[in-house]
Amino acid sequence: MDIFSDLLMGMSVALSPVNILYLVVGALVGMTVGVIPGFGPAAGIALLLPVTFGMDPISAVVMLSAIYYGAMYGGTITAILLNTPGDSGTVASTFDGYPLAQKGRAGPALVMQAVASFTGGTVGVILITLLAPLFSQVTRSFGPPEYFLLAMMGILTLVVMIGGNWRLGLISALIGFALGTVGVDLETGRSRYTFGSAELIGGINFIPVAIGLFGLGELFYAFYRGIHKVDSSDMITYDRKNNFWPKAQDFIETRFTLVRGSLLGFVIGVIPGAGAAIASLVAYSVEKSLSRNPERFGKGEMAGLVAPEAANNGASSGAMIPLLTLGLPGSASTAILLAAFLMWGLRPGPLLMTQNPEFAWGLIASMYFGNMALLTISIFAIPVFVMILKIPYRVLAPVVLVICTLGTFSVNSSHIEIYIMLAAGVVGFMMRLYGFSPAAVVLALVLGPLAEESLRQTLTISRGSFGIFLDRQASVWIIVITIVLVVVLPMIQLIGRRAREGKSTT
Amino acid sequence: MRILFLLAILAGGLFYTYYAFNHLAFLSQTGRLGPGFFPRIVGSGIVFLTLISVVQELLRMRATPEGITLRFDNFSPGALFIILMGVGYLVALRFLDAVPATILFLFATLSVINRGRYLQNVLVSVLVPVAIYILFRKFLNASMPQGLLGLPF
């Protein structure tokens, strides 16, 4: 019953007129940043962060969180209409979303993705409501060794699960750690890598780095791929008047897919580092393997769109569990969200739900209404987002560069920070081009100080012995889960792939 | 180009590690782990992993028909253009105020990548900075760059 009284209290916070207004604005902004190619939730939250400085902390966090999960809804619109995922979490939605649009079923696909996103998001929030207090209780016994291991687990899972070259992913994470060591060492008061600059004493601010890596880096990469030369308006096949609503058969055929995708997405989202992209790809594969008609997948099968959509929204909700109960972000977007919480003096962790219940439960309650608002916006404001999509990228891109620059400047009124942003943009572009992971840089930049502090505390407690990690039961469990995630699962995947390749060659 | 990027990371990693070993103490005066402990691990990791990647990249390049040669010709002019315009925009912000610098940047950039659509380019170049000015200064009370020339907007 405690949970329900807490939730009711959260609803009273979330339902204030001001918070509803910010929630809807955040949802709209989130959908818009999701629609703009390459401009995902990470850049959206980082950019909107300075705008929230004059707000009440709870309103600000409600709005930023709405941007975070709203971007998942928006990213799919481009995936369906342009075959271009708005964010890595919507890659799997292109597999059947775009073929559906080509078959003249863009309208039903857009409505079904909204329903799937709503289901994934809502199932996720219900599970947060039930599980977050339990997680808080379990994690209260965690000390520095567990925090260090969880930080490592998040980074390693991100590096391994994101695919590509794991060595380049690790180098990216180490660069993030290195950037996190710039500034004053809090334990000894000694300056590190500041070279006499007063601007660097407080460390490298993550906002210009995040906006540079995700906003500008993606923008430069889009120019590299020549997206500015493409006229997207000719590609959009969408008819609002005819064949817009899905048939009853679409709902009936995908009713179990919705539930499976949502639950799977949530579980994967809880794992630090796994995130929406992995969740949607896994949900797509699972649905294809369970389907009676797997040959229809990739050719415009509704279940092939619904599964990843329910999963990526379920994962966005799932990622809030380690964020709220441990203060550990699992992705670049949640890392920026964590930094936003800290900026407002709200330190997520095991005690957050007891020490700051208005905030924690207000945020959770707002996610219920946020998903309802997004469902409505997704269905009825589709023409507006189609209009945004029709703006040529060559016109949109310079405007995005201006907003990134002026948004970064407004944080600390610092010209140095806009230079850092541009440099991070060029580095982010190079990283994207050569197979590195900008997400690992940002995650490590945010987790670096926590990882360093907890490792030093751990070794002080154990008098320099690493054996402490094996003496504590919670630590051993985290090590086992990490090994399963970063060694065992990829090996099973590799063996399965080799077996399939062997079959296809014989 | 990939090899140049890897070499740049290696150079940065070597400098970072050198600084960690020579300027930051491993132990603090109280005998606890000092400010150099973590950077030494991180720096050594960057150098070690990047060295392996450099060697692998050189081996991969040697196996190609071109051999180990630096090729700049496949670098996109579009990306280079927008990066250079971005640099120009930051320089303009240093001297002019936010609104004139933004008008100048948008008009110059759109004139090249959105060629021939004069009315659209002029409208976007003027309306976007004005809208941003109203949003930032009037609604959000956020600061915007003021140039050295001290223009009134």
Chai-1 contact restraints between the chains, C-beta under 6 A:
chainA,res_idxA,chainB,res_idxB,connection_type,confidence,min_distance_angstrom,max_distance_angstrom,comment,restraint_id
A,V51,B,L140,contact,1.0,0.0,6.0,A-B,restraint_1
A,R167,B,L49,contact,1.0,0.0,6.0,A-B,restraint_2
A,R167,B,S53,contact,1.0,0.0,6.0,A-B,restraint_3
A,L170,B,L49,contact,1.0,0.0,6.0,A-B,restraint_4
A,I171,B,L49,contact,1.0,0.0,6.0,A-B,restraint_5
A,I171,B,T50,contact,1.0,0.0,6.0,A-B,restraint_6
A,L174,B,V42,contact,1.0,0.0,6.0,A-B,restraint_7
A,L174,B,G45,contact,1.0,0.0,6.0,A-B,restraint_8
A,L174,B,I46,contact,1.0,0.0,6.0,A-B,restraint_9
A,F177,B,V42,contact,1.0,0.0,6.0,A-B,restraint_10
A,A178,B,Y16,contact,1.0,0.0,6.0,A-B,restraint_11
A,A178,B,V42,contact,1.0,0.0,6.0,A-B,restraint_12
A,T181,B,P39,contact,1.0,0.0,6.0,A-B,restraint_13
A,D185,B,P35,contact,1.0,0.0,6.0,A-B,restraint_14
A,T188,B,S28,contact,1.0,0.0,6.0,A-B,restraint_15
A,T188,B,P35,contact,1.0,0.0,6.0,A-B,restraint_16
A,R190,B,P35,contact,1.0,0.0,6.0,A-B,restraint_17
A,R192,B,P35,contact,1.0,0.0,6.0,A-B,restraint_18
A,F220,B,A79,contact,1.0,0.0,6.0,A-B,restraint_19
A,F220,B,I83,contact,1.0,0.0,6.0,A-B,restraint_20
A,F223,B,G78,contact,1.0,0.0,6.0,A-B,restraint_21
A,F223,B,A79,contact,1.0,0.0,6.0,A-B,restraint_22
A,F223,B,I82,contact,1.0,0.0,6.0,A-B,restraint_23
A,Y224,B,S76,contact,1.0,0.0,6.0,A-B,restraint_24
A,Y224,B,A79,contact,1.0,0.0,6.0,A-B,restraint_25
A,H228,B,I113,contact,1.0,0.0,6.0,A-B,restraint_26
A,R394,B,I113,contact,1.0,0.0,6.0,A-B,restraint_27
A,R394,B,N114,contact,1.0,0.0,6.0,A-B,restraint_28
A,V395,B,N114,contact,1.0,0.0,6.0,A-B,restraint_29
A,P398,B,L106,contact,1.0,0.0,6.0,A-B,restraint_30
A,P398,B,T109,contact,1.0,0.0,6.0,A-B,restraint_31
A,V399,B,V128,contact,1.0,0.0,6.0,A-B,restraint_32
A,L401,B,G86,contact,1.0,0.0,6.0,A-B,restraint_33
A,V402,B,T102,contact,1.0,0.0,6.0,A-B,restraint_34
A,F409,B,P145,contact,1.0,0.0,6.0,A-B,restraint_35
A,S410,B,A142,contact,1.0,0.0,6.0,A-B,restraint_36
A,S410,B,S143,contact,1.0,0.0,6.0,A-B,restraint_37
A,S413,B,S143,contact,1.0,0.0,6.0,A-B,restraint_38
A,I418,B,L90,contact,1.0,0.0,6.0,A-B,restraint_39
A,L422,B,G86,contact,1.0,0.0,6.0,A-B,restraint_40
A,M430,B,F5,contact,1.0,0.0,6.0,A-B,restraint_41
A,Y434,B,R2,contact,1.0,0.0,6.0,A-B,restraint_42
A,Y434,B,F5,contact,1.0,0.0,6.0,A-B,restraint_43
A,E452,B,F38,contact,1.0,0.0,6.0,A-B,restraint_44
A,R456,B,L33,contact,1.0,0.0,6.0,A-B,restraint_45
A,L459,B,L33,contact,1.0,0.0,6.0,A-B,restraint_46
A,T460,B,R32,contact,1.0,0.0,6.0,A-B,restraint_47
